[in-house]
Amino acid sequence: PPSAELDLNRLEGELVTRPFRIPRRQAASLMTEPTRLLLKESSGDCGVSWEPEASRAVLSGTPLQVERAAQLLKRLSNHCNWGVSAAKVEGVLRPMGRSTARLRLAPMATTL
């Protein structure tokens, strides 16, 4: 069969940009270069740019990347309501992989 030419014009049409508000009291601590790089890595290479004066992050990429980055930012913002630290940011954006889980069952009734 004849080979078809690869059409790259459609790829740019699928890019989206979405602003995301960050609480003012968290903005200074979260809008750092290490956080941006971790967010970019965790979301599948989504473009992230900070707008500190507006307390806003602008996410750009494919719809899936932007949605994943927005979910991570929401989760990070929620966790940082009780304080912000570099360890907490890294723990939320790069969770450790787990290979096992312990499940302990207990009877709900005294008679079996």
Disulfide bonds with the S-S distance in Angstrom:
none
